[in-house]
Every structure is written in C-alpha cells, then in structure tokens.
Amino acid sequence: MRIVVCMKQTFDTEAKIALTADGLIDSTGVTLVVDPYSEFAVEKGIQFKEKFGGEVVIVCIGDTQAETAIRQCMAMGADRAVIVTDPAMDGSDQSATARVLAKAVISQEPDIILGGFKSVDSGSAQVMLRLAEILNLPHVNVVTNIEIGEGKAIATRELDDGVELVEVSLPAIFTAQQGLAEPRYPSVKGIMQAKKKELKRLTLADLDIDPTSVGPANAKVKIHGLTLPAPRKGGRIIGGEIPEATADLVKALRDEAKVI
Ligand SMILES: Cc1cc2nc3c(=O)[nH]c(=O)nc-3n(C[C@H](O)[C@H](O)[C@H](O)COP(=O)(O)OP(=O)(O)OC[C@H]3O[C@@H](n4cnc5c(N)ncnc54)[C@H](O)[C@@H]3O)c2cc1C
C-alpha cells in the first residue's frame, strides 16, 4: 500500500505571534515545526504501513526550511519524500497550493492520501478538499478513525452529538482531526536513518506547471488584513464571607461573563 501524506511546515504552536509594520506575520526567530494536524496524518500513515506493508511518502510544498520537518517525519518512520520548492509559489493561495499538490501527489500513484483537516497557522481547511476536487477522488474530512477493507475504507467522523461512519472506495483522501493517531517520538535510530532517506526536490517546471499560473496575481483568495486578539483582561478576586462571595460570583458569571 502506498500512503501519501501531505505535510505542511508551520510555526510552533508555542510561538508568540507578532505582526510586522505592514500587518503580516513576523516570522523572525519563530521555530518551525510539522503542522500538528499533518503530524496526526503522518502517524496514521506509518501505522497503516506497519499493518499492511508498503511505504509512506511525504509530499510538501515549502522552502528549504521545510526539509527539517520532512526529516522529522522520516525519523518517525516515513520512507521518502517529495518537496516542491519554487519562488513562484510565494504569495500563492490555497487554490494554487492544491493544484501543485495534486500534480505531486498523483505522480506517486497513491492508494490512500492523508493530510490535516486544517493547519494550525493559516488554518483555512481548504487545501485537502480542493485536492480531492482536482483529483476527482472521494474525500472524508475531520476523521478520528479509518478502517481499511478490500478496495474500500470506513472512516469515523465525530459530530457534535454522535459519530458518523462514512464508506468510500480507494484511493481516497482523508483529513485528520485530533485523535486520529497519537504521533510517536522519533527514536535515535529513526533520526539516524532519516538522514539517508530519499528526498526528491522538484520545481514547478518538473511538474509541468506554468509558474505564471500561481502566485499573488492568480490568488482566488486575498487576505485583507491580520489582527491579533485583544489582550486578556486581568482577573478579579471576589472577597468577603463565603455566602456573600458565592452570591457575588454567581451574579458575575450570570450578568457579566454571561456563561450561566
Ligand atoms: C493571498 C494569499 C497569499 C499567501 N502567500 C503565502 C506565501 O507567500 N508563503 C506561504 O508560505 N504561504 C502563503 N499563503 C498561505 C498558503 O497559501 C497556505 O499556507 C497554504 O495554501 C495552506 O493553506 P492552509 O494552511 O490554510 O491549509 P489548510 O487547508 O488549513 O491545511 C490543511 C492540510 O493541507 C495540507 N497542506 C496545506 N498546505 C500544504 C503544503 N504547503 N504542503 C503540503 N501539504 C499542505 C496539510 O496536510 C494541512 O494539514 C498565502 C495565502 C493566501 C490566501
């Protein structure tokens, strides 16, 4: 079974986000990591390989920094990777990302395609859906389990008040929700092996994609601005004797916080 996992590199979720003077995210000094939702997908892919045999191929669009994230996936157990790096991708939106991913993914002749349902940075939850549309493949999003059968799979989606089981024929695309799989820590042996695994570097030309068809000029989505959340207000200590303090607390929760 060939399992292709689309992996994006993102900011560390612990990173303190600041904006530049022109309103963009300031990436200076920010640690980059494997997008956590992509990482659930990588782990699930490795578990499938361990159960059914085959290989896990990571596909990533990113610059050379993203190679660190790819090596981490390899250290976890992914077998090889394809990275598409091209300056023409700067300023590309999710539509272009999906179009480029589609070419890279399909060139691997996958039996199953996994990714995150959203990323933790721009988090548009669009890329894998668009990928499914372009490749004309079945797609189940926000899954917490996948059972593979003969030429088909049954995926579990968690709903607000229950679960939904969805059956699709393979190949198909599944996007990971938290809970699909608990990512393993790479072993020292895995880290050493990762250094020698195949990393194929492609440009848009290698995928027969016209560089002028991507980039800001072709973006279907335009970001008009980013703002940081308002700073949190400090807490308030409700003093006094327990009966009065309890009444004051209930009043504050009901009238001010409006949570009860
Ligand atoms: C107008 C505009 C300009 C932009 N300019 C830039 C730019 O210059 N540089 C830049 O880095 N980003 C840029 N972005 C953001 C970039 O388009 C998105 O990061 C990218 O398309 C993924 O979108 P997302 O994180 O919202 O994906 P989501 O749909 O939230 O991601 C879901 C899953 O899709 C897969 N996936 C997403 N992106 C990739 C990827 N690159 N490789 C492999 N798998 C992936 C992963 O499995 C991920 O977990 C721009 C976006 C817009 C709208």
The ligand as an ORCA input file, in Angstrom:
! r2SCAN-3c Opt
* xyz 0 1
  C      -3.336     35.536     -0.776
  C      -2.504     34.532     -0.055
  C      -1.108     34.633     -0.116
  C      -0.302     33.696      0.543
  N       1.059     33.801      0.469
  C       1.857     32.875      1.065
  C       3.282     32.915      0.971
  O       3.861     33.792      0.346
  N       4.009     31.953      1.602
  C       3.402     30.977      2.311
  O       4.086     30.126      2.882
  N       2.067     30.889      2.426
  C       1.279     31.828      1.812
  N      -0.083     31.769      1.934
  C      -0.641     30.716      2.698
  C      -0.644     29.494      1.882
  O      -1.414     29.603      0.725
  C      -1.260     28.471      2.755
  O      -0.423     28.261      3.861
  C      -1.393     27.144      2.090
  O      -2.121     27.287      0.940
  C      -2.075     26.189      3.007
  O      -3.257     26.789      3.453
  P      -3.784     26.449      4.901
  O      -2.677     26.386      5.878
  O      -4.887     27.373      5.153
  O      -4.236     24.962      4.601
  P      -5.253     24.059      5.289
  O      -6.246     23.692      4.264
  O      -5.748     24.647      6.577
  O      -4.302     22.830      5.588
  C      -4.831     21.526      5.740
  C      -3.837     20.483      5.371
  O      -3.485     20.619      3.990
  C      -2.156     20.140      3.789
  N      -1.309     21.234      3.310
  C      -1.551     22.569      3.388
  N      -0.520     23.270      2.865
  C       0.390     22.347      2.460
  C       1.674     22.432      1.874
  N       2.243     23.613      1.613
  N       2.344     21.291      1.589
  C       1.780     20.087      1.863
  N       0.585     19.932      2.436
  C      -0.104     21.046      2.728
  C      -1.671     19.660      5.160
  O      -1.993     18.300      5.310
  C      -2.508     20.515      6.114
  O      -2.592     19.928      7.401
  C      -0.914     32.670      1.286
  C      -2.303     32.570      1.355
  C      -3.104     33.495      0.692
  C      -4.589     33.367      0.777
*
